[in-house]
Amino acid sequence: MLHYNSLIELLSIKTELLVNISAPEENMWYNNFVARIIEVHPENPQTRVVRNVVDVLGNLGVIAYPTSSGYALGCALKNGAGLEKIRAIRKLKKKHNFTLMCASIAQASEYVKIDNANYRLIKRANPSKFTFILKALGSLPAQAHSKRSTVGIRIASDQFVRDLLNEFGKPILSTSLILPADDSEADFDAEEGVLGSSYEVEEKIGDLVDLIIDAGELPTHWTTILDLTGDALEVVRAGQGVFEV
């Protein structure tokens, strides 16, 4: 029979082991569903956080992440299952075009055709306010571009996304985190606004994504979409960006 003090000591050791095993990493915790939530400093992103997100993307996960125009959903370029999951979350039609979120113009140029004139135009624009439609190169998976072999690109303007995409080594497919206003398939007119609160993201889709990157409250706006594939620049959607030719 164990002595009372010995029993207490064994129980204490067991409790300590359980605490150490289950204790979450600093700034990371698990909610009641599937998704992890990890906090990031928007101006000085922690390297550890960036690498954690890269691991999730590399393992074909879907992330909800902060951008300069609100929260967005993203996955790796060749993650077909991830794209279907995002379509299901937003109730998007099959023809919906995803955006290529890039760390830089140089990174984007590996997947889309950027001539000198378009390079200068993109360079002049405020990257947080524009999406640019360009011709896709053969290096871009077919599921990532439209039937016309075009794709919209965004050049990341916030430090976390730039660090993430540089660490990942390639762009990701992305779409603004907008939930449909009803149970029908969503189109632009039937959508609510972009989610700008990490609390809202967790509350509404916390059980549907693999990782939520929490940067707190974010400003939200529509980007201006410019089609650069024709002979003349075409404004597809007016947003916050104003460009003077």
C-alpha positions in Angstrom: 0.0 0.0 0.0 1.3 3.4 -1.0 2.1 5.8 1.8 -0.3 8.9 1.7 2.6 11.3 1.1 3.9 9.1 -1.8 0.5 9.0 -3.3 0.2 12.8 -3.2 3.6 13.1 -4.8 2.7 10.7 -7.6 -0.5 12.7 -8.3 1.4 15.9 -8.4 3.9 14.5 -10.9 1.0 13.2 -13.1 -0.8 16.6 -13.0 2.4 18.4 -13.9 3.0 16.1 -16.9 -0.5 16.6 -18.2 -0.2 20.4 -17.9 3.1 20.4 -19.8 1.7 18.2 -22.5 -1.4 20.2 -23.0 -0.1 23.7 -22.5 -0.3 25.7 -25.8 2.5 27.5 -27.3 2.6 31.2 -26.3 0.1 33.2 -28.3 -1.5 30.0 -29.7 -4.5 28.2 -28.5 -7.1 25.8 -29.7 -10.8 26.7 -29.7 -13.7 24.3 -29.2 -13.6 23.3 -32.9 -10.8 22.4 -35.3 -9.0 25.7 -36.1 -6.0 27.0 -34.3 -5.8 30.7 -33.5 -2.4 32.3 -33.5 -1.7 35.9 -32.8 0.7 37.9 -34.9 2.2 41.4 -34.4 1.1 43.3 -37.6 4.2 45.5 -37.8 6.8 43.1 -36.4 5.6 39.6 -37.2 7.2 36.9 -35.1 9.4 34.5 -37.1 7.9 31.6 -35.2 4.4 32.6 -36.2 5.3 33.0 -39.9 6.9 29.5 -39.9 3.8 28.0 -38.2 1.6 29.4 -41.0 4.0 28.2 -43.7 3.8 24.7 -42.2 0.0 24.8 -42.4 0.0 26.0 -46.0 2.6 23.3 -46.9 0.4 20.6 -45.4 -2.5 21.7 -47.6 -4.3 23.7 -44.9 -6.7 26.6 -45.4 -6.0 29.8 -43.5 -7.9 32.9 -42.5 -5.3 35.6 -42.5 -5.1 39.5 -42.2 -4.5 41.7 -45.2 -4.5 45.4 -45.8 -8.2 45.3 -46.8 -9.6 42.9 -44.2 -9.4 39.2 -43.4 -9.0 36.8 -46.3 -9.0 33.0 -47.0 -5.9 31.4 -48.5 -4.3 28.2 -49.6 -1.4 26.9 -51.6 -1.5 27.1 -55.4 -1.9 23.3 -56.0 -4.3 22.7 -53.1 -7.4 21.7 -55.0 -9.2 20.5 -51.9 -8.4 23.8 -50.2 -10.0 25.7 -53.1 -13.1 23.6 -52.8 -13.2 24.2 -49.0 -13.0 28.0 -49.6 -15.7 27.8 -52.2 -17.9 26.0 -49.7 -17.3 28.5 -47.0 -18.2 31.5 -49.2 -20.7 29.5 -51.3 -18.9 30.6 -54.4 -19.7 29.5 -57.9 -17.2 27.4 -59.8 -16.4 30.2 -62.1 -15.3 32.5 -59.3 -11.7 33.7 -59.9 -9.3 33.6 -57.0 -6.5 36.2 -56.5 -2.8 35.5 -56.5 -1.4 37.1 -53.4 2.3 37.8 -54.0 5.1 39.1 -51.9 6.5 41.3 -54.6 6.3 42.1 -58.3 9.3 39.9 -58.8 7.5 36.9 -57.2 4.4 37.7 -59.3 6.4 37.7 -62.5 7.2 34.0 -62.1 3.5 33.2 -62.6 2.0 36.1 -64.7 3.2 38.1 -67.7 4.3 41.6 -66.7 5.7 43.7 -69.5 7.6 46.9 -68.9 4.6 49.2 -69.2 2.6 47.1 -66.7 5.6 46.9 -64.4 5.8 50.6 -64.3 2.0 50.9 -63.7 1.9 48.4 -60.9 5.0 50.0 -59.3 3.2 53.4 -59.3 0.0 52.1 -57.7 -0.7 51.7 -54.0 -0.6 47.9 -53.6 -3.1 47.8 -50.7 -5.8 49.3 -52.9 -5.5 47.5 -56.2 -5.9 44.1 -57.8 -4.4 43.7 -61.3 -5.6 41.2 -63.9 -2.8 39.8 -66.0 -2.1 36.9 -68.4 -1.1 33.7 -66.6 2.2 31.9 -67.5 2.5 28.1 -67.8 4.0 27.9 -64.3 0.6 28.8 -62.8 -1.6 25.7 -62.2 -4.8 25.6 -64.4 -7.1 25.6 -61.4 -5.6 29.0 -60.4 -6.6 31.0 -63.4 -9.7 31.7 -65.5 -10.6 30.0 -68.8 -9.1 33.0 -70.5 -5.8 32.2 -68.8 -5.9 35.4 -66.8 -5.6 35.9 -63.0 -5.9 38.8 -60.6 -2.8 39.5 -58.6 -2.3 41.6 -55.4 1.1 42.7 -54.2 1.2 42.4 -50.4 1.6 45.8 -48.6 1.6 44.6 -45.0 4.7 43.1 -43.4 3.2 39.9 -42.1 1.9 38.8 -45.6 5.2 39.8 -47.2 7.2 37.8 -44.7 4.8 34.8 -45.0 5.0 34.7 -48.8 8.8 35.1 -48.9 9.2 32.3 -46.3 6.7 30.1 -48.2 8.6 30.9 -51.4 5.6 31.3 -53.7 2.3 33.2 -53.8 -1.0 31.8 -52.4 -4.5 31.7 -53.8 -6.7 34.1 -51.9 -10.1 35.6 -51.7 -11.6 38.2 -49.3 -13.4 36.7 -46.3 -16.9 37.6 -47.2 -19.8 35.5 -46.1 -23.0 35.2 -48.2 -26.0 37.1 -47.0 -28.3 34.0 -47.4 -28.1 30.3 -48.2 -28.0 30.7 -51.9 -24.8 30.7 -54.0 -23.1 34.0 -53.5 -22.5 36.7 -56.1 -21.1 40.2 -55.6 -24.4 41.8 -55.1 -25.5 39.3 -52.4 -22.5 39.5 -50.3 -22.0 41.2 -47.0 -18.8 43.2 -46.2 -15.3 41.9 -45.7 -14.7 40.6 -42.2 -12.4 42.9 -40.3 -12.6 41.4 -36.8 -10.7 38.3 -35.7 -13.5 37.6 -33.2 -16.0 37.5 -36.1 -13.8 35.2 -38.1 -13.5 32.8 -35.2 -17.2 33.0 -34.4 -18.4 32.4 -37.9 -15.9 30.0 -39.5 -13.7 28.8 -36.7 -14.7 25.2 -37.3 -14.2 25.5 -41.1 -10.5 26.5 -41.5 -7.3 25.0 -40.3 -5.7 28.2 -38.9 -6.8 31.7 -38.0 -4.1 34.4 -37.9 -5.3 37.0 -35.4 -4.1 40.6 -36.1 -6.9 42.2 -34.2 -9.3 44.7 -35.8 -8.5 45.6 -39.4 -9.7 48.3 -41.8 -11.8 46.9 -44.6 -12.4 48.1 -48.2 -12.8 46.9 -51.7 -9.7 47.0 -53.9 -10.0 48.6 -57.3 -9.7 45.9 -60.0 -7.7 46.9 -63.1 -7.6 44.6 -66.2 -4.2 45.0 -67.8 -4.6 42.3 -70.5 -6.0 44.5 -73.3 -4.6 47.3 -75.3 -6.1 49.8 -72.8 -6.4 49.7 -69.1 -9.9 48.7 -68.0 -11.5 49.3 -64.6 -13.4 46.1 -63.8 -14.5 47.2 -60.3 -14.1 50.6 -58.6 -12.8 50.4 -55.1 -10.6 52.5 -52.8 -7.8 52.7 -55.3 -7.7 55.8 -57.6 -5.2 55.6 -60.5 -4.3 58.4 -62.7 -2.9 57.3 -66.1 
